[in-house]
Amino acid sequence: MQGIPTGFVTITLAASMAAQGYSAGAVAQLLALSWVPWAIKILYGPFLDQYTESRMGRRRPWLLIAQSGMLTALCILIALPGLEAGLVPIGAIVVVHNLFSALQDVATDALSVDLLDPDERGFASGAMWSSKIGGIAIGGAGMSTVLNEVGWRPAIAIPIVLLLGVIVLSLSVLERPGERRLAWPLIPVPKREAADEALSEQLLAILRQLRQTFRQPAAAALAFLALLAPVPTRMMVTFGPVFTVQQLGWSDAGYSQFAGGPALIAGAAGALLGGWLADRYGRKIVIKGAVAGIMLTFLGFATSAPWWSISAVIIVFFLAGVFFDMTLKMALQAIYMTMTRSRVTASQFTIYMTLGNMGNVIGSAILVPLDAFFDAQMLFVSAAVLGIVPLILLRWLPRAVASGEASISADPA
């Protein structure tokens, strides 16, 4: 359910905009806006760490709240006629939907850290990302095909039906034995007379522990790594629809079906392999290999400009870029899980994931000025050069943490 709107916005909607003549800068602005809720989801973490006592489970009530909000946003979206309604109302609904989708993401990540053993987290991260990639395929290739063949409302009906199924699943499955499938209130709060004081004290305690954590050089270096590592590939993902549709002559449906089909299969393979390799050989070496692969892919693509008219060249480089990008994400996410303290699990892990989403915003936003000065070839070179930054930041990570053998520090007594 987190993948479907991502695929719809970044693939289907972006390709449709490109086909209607929108510039790369305009597409980049919409995509950057759609990532903003993911960049501020850090605000959810303290509340998920604060409100964990419920007869329905620690995280499941938050999942149900998030899914209900997502469903409401989709029901509003299906009432619109399509792009004819204008980008402002569509963009506003996408932002609202992503606010709830980001809440589900925080709750799901916290649930995984709660329930998974350390040696399961790399592969589990890969499995979750692969599932998200499946959603992106539905939102990209699937919704694009339905949109072009049948129309806007049947396309939006697809995620509505699937989300109803996910809500039923969330109601059916318990986190732990002895919990209730449905109870009220969903999120219990402290007693009324002490509510404000208790909330303030506990939030301040969480913030103090987070400050103590991020004062350590390794934690700070990982934060910068989370922020800057996604920038190169996000630039190219944002540029992709305009580049292929307007400069190479692809149809918007053709791009959507490729980006939402074969490219995502390559991404799923990279996610599963990246998680497994990170558990087996260490996070740091996998990150180095993935970043090097991204840089070589972009440089190779830039130097192959005379052969861009050959579809096979475009396909090979796109598949390689998506594969290495997802391998990088899985290795990074495995380190994030290793670095979290149990008392601030949701907050700390969410900070790392939020910084990664801020990197997506930066990658999309930086394309706006670059597109005004550089041609396509130089844009790919620029993205490759930016890959040097995460390689430098890796030097600040302790070997034991980067390999997954130890966390940066234990919880305070």
C-alpha positions, 0 to 999 in steps of 0.5 A: 500500500506504500508502493502503489501511490509511489508508483502512481505518482513517480511513474504513471502521473509523471509520464502522463505529465511528460506526454502533455509537454510538462518540463522536467522542472515541473515534474520535479516540483510535483515529485519533490512535493509528494516526498515532503510527508516522508521527509517530516515523518520524524514527527510521528516517532515520539508519539509511537514510542509514547503510546504503546499500551493498547489491548490491540497491540503496540503498533497495530492501532497505528497501522489501522489509523494510517490505513483509514486515512489513506482510504479516505484520501483515495476516495476523494481522489477517485471523485476527480476527473483526472489531470483535467482537475489540475495539478494543485488538487491532485498534488494536495490529495497526494500529500494527504495520502502520503502523510498517512502512508508515512505513518503506516511506514513508521509503524511497520518499521517499529513493528519489525524492529520489535519482533525480528531478531538482529540476524533476520533484519537484513533479509526481512528489510529486503522482503518488505522492500520487494513487497513495496516494489510490487506495489510500485509495479501496480501503481506504475505499469498496472494503473498506467495500463488501466488509465490509458485503456479504461480511464482515471476512476477505474485506475484509482479503484485498484488501490481502493480495493486492495487497501480494503483487503489490507485493512481486513488483514490488519484487523485479522492478524494479532501482534502477540497472543492474548491481544484483541482484534478490536478494542476502544480506545485504540491508543490509550493516554495517561490519566487526564489530570496528568496527561500533559505533564506525562506527555511532555516529560516522556517526549523530553526524555526521548529527545534527550536520548536521541541527542545523546545518540546523535552526538556520537560521530558514527551516528552523525555520519550515518545520518549524513549518509542517509540524507545524501546517498539517495540524491543521485538516483532520485535525480535520475528517477525524476528525470527519467519520464521526461527524458524517455518520453520527450527526448527519446520518443517513448510513449507515456504508457510504454515508459510506465510499463517498463518502469513499473515492470522489468525495472521493478523486477530488477529492483526487487532482485537488488533488494533481496540480494542486498539484504542477504549480502549485508547479513552475510558479508557486512553492510559496508562492503555492500554499500561500497559496491552498490555506490560504485555500481551506481556511479559506473552506470551513470557514467557509462550511460552518459558516454553512450549518448551516440547510442541512446536511440537504441532501446536496448542501451536504455533498458540495460542502463535503467535496469542496472541503475535500479538494481544497484539503488535497491541494493544500496537501500537494503544495506543502509536499512540494515545498518539503521536497524543495528543502530537503534536503541530499544527505548527510542526505536521508532524515533531513531529508526524513523530519523534515519528513514526520514533523512533518506526521504529528505534525500529524495526531496533534495534529489528531485528539487536539485534537478529543477535548476540543473535542468535549466543549465545542463543537457541530459548527458551532463545531468547523468555525469553530475549524478555520478559525481555526487556518488563520491559523497557516500563513499567518503562518509563510510569512512566514519562508520566503525567496522563492527557497526558497518558489518552488523556485529555490534550497535553503536552503543547500548541503552543507558542503564 
